[in-house]
């Protein structure tokens, strides 16, 4: 076994990434406090060709040194929009024809392994302490949750987002290739 060289990884350029087809998926960051988490969202969205990030409320926006440090440049490739509130983002998503899902532990949530990923969907990931805001939940068609068996029943929001983005990528890109 050996690690692959950068040339062997066949990474595409920023210009090629800009032209590449993206998944019709939007990830909504509902008042994310940590700049490192925001950077991780960008980096993961780039890896899985997520269509766009919606940054809401107190979520910091690029350009920012701390976001860039974690994003490793993905803050320059991934499309994003800022909204003063997650409710405004949800209203825009509804107007654009997106179905909206909270990634949250709520009554009636769908376990991730049972969730059918579809195109033109948005996934709201909430604040590190409070989760998805109560104001945003009425705009959601449903909720998806990551089953957990540990003592905490929560994982870091950017890790959770990575799992959701991977599953969307797997179902909507890899399985259709």
C-alpha positions, 0 to 999 in steps of 0.5 A: 500500500502507498499513498497516492500522489497529488497527480494521481488524485486527478483533482480538478481545477477551480475553473473545472469545478465551477463548470462541473455539474453540482448536486441539486442539494442545498445545505442550510447553516442555521446560526452556526457559531464556530468558524471552524465548523463553517469552514468544514461545511465548505470543504465537505460541500466541495468534496461532494459537489453540493449545489450551494450553502445557505449561511443564516443568522450569526453564521459567519461568511467568507472571506474570513481567515478562520473559515479559509483555514479549515475550508482549505480554499473551498470557500472560494469554490462552493456557491453560497448565499447569506440570509439574515434568518433561517426563516428567510432562507426557507421562504426562498427555498420554498419559492424555488421549489425545494423540499426542506428537511431538518437534520434534527431529533424530533418526533417523527423524524426519519432515520438516515438509513431509511431516508430516500434522498431526492434532488431539489432538497435542502437540509437544515443543520442547526446551531451547535447548542440549540439545534435547528431553530424552532422558527425554521421547523414549520417550514420543513417537510420532514426531518431526518436524524442520524441514529446514535447509541452513545451517551451523548446523542449528538455529534459535531454539526459539521460531522453530521453534515458530512454524513448527510452530504455523503449519503446524498452524494452516494444516492444521487451521484455514485449510484446513478453513475 
